[in-house]
Amino acid sequence: MSETAILMLATLAGGALGAIFFGGLWWTVRCAPLSNTPAVWFFGSFTLRTTIAVGGFLGVTRGDWRNAIACLLGFLAARGAVTWLTRTSAANSP
């Protein structure tokens, strides 16, 4: 596989990891206050999201700094997308 294709896949994987991480954060912030034990929600969500993100980064980068940069760019792009999508849906809800 060419180097360009590998970098594109690393960027897409970073986007997926970012969507999971920041989407999970958004979901936790919306659901935890309604729970009887919000601290458990926040701690459990943080632990799960961080484990998935770090494990994903380690799997994608495989020790290559170019893959790490591409994955990080995808991760940050997903942050912007999740922020935009959640603001849009929050503004449209009654």
C-alpha positions in Angstrom: 0.0 0.0 0.0 1.3 3.5 -0.8 2.4 5.9 1.8 -0.4 8.4 0.8 -3.0 5.7 1.3 -1.6 4.8 4.7 -1.7 8.4 5.8 -5.3 8.8 4.6 -6.3 5.8 6.5 -4.6 7.1 9.6 -6.5 10.4 9.2 -9.8 8.6 8.9 -9.0 6.4 11.9 -8.2 9.5 13.9 -11.5 11.0 12.8 -13.3 7.9 14.0 -11.4 7.9 17.3 -12.3 11.6 17.7 -15.9 11.0 17.0 -16.0 8.3 19.6 -14.2 10.3 22.2 -16.0 13.7 21.7 -19.3 12.1 20.9 -19.0 10.0 24.1 -18.2 13.2 26.1 -21.2 15.0 24.7 -23.4 12.0 25.5 -22.0 11.8 29.1 -22.6 15.5 29.7 -26.2 15.1 28.6 -26.9 11.9 30.5 -24.9 12.1 33.7 -26.7 14.9 35.4 -30.0 12.9 35.2 -28.4 10.0 37.0 -28.3 9.3 40.7 -24.5 8.8 40.5 -23.1 11.3 38.0 -19.5 10.9 39.3 -19.6 7.3 38.3 -20.8 8.3 34.8 -18.1 10.9 34.4 -15.3 8.7 35.7 -16.4 5.6 33.7 -16.9 7.6 30.5 -13.5 9.3 30.9 -11.8 5.9 31.5 -13.5 4.2 28.6 -13.0 7.1 26.1 -9.4 7.6 27.0 -8.6 3.8 26.8 -10.2 3.7 23.3 -8.4 6.8 22.1 -5.0 5.9 23.4 -5.3 2.3 22.2 -6.5 3.4 18.8 -3.6 5.9 18.5 -1.1 3.3 19.4 -2.6 0.8 17.0 -2.7 3.4 14.1 0.7 5.0 14.6 2.8 1.9 14.9 5.7 4.0 15.9 5.7 6.3 12.8 5.4 10.0 13.6 3.8 10.7 10.2 0.9 8.4 11.1 0.7 10.0 14.5 0.3 13.5 13.0 -2.3 12.3 10.5 -4.2 10.5 13.2 -4.1 13.6 15.4 -5.4 15.8 12.5 -8.3 13.5 12.0 -9.0 13.5 15.8 -9.0 17.3 15.9 -11.2 17.5 12.8 -13.7 15.2 14.5 -13.7 17.5 17.5 -14.7 20.4 15.3 -17.4 18.2 13.6 -18.9 17.0 16.9 -18.9 20.5 18.3 -20.6 21.8 15.2 -23.2 19.0 15.1 -24.0 19.2 18.8 -24.4 23.0 18.7 -26.7 22.7 15.7 -28.9 20.0 17.3 -29.0 21.9 20.6 -30.1 25.1 18.9 -32.9 23.4 17.0 -34.3 21.4 19.9 -37.3 23.0 21.7 
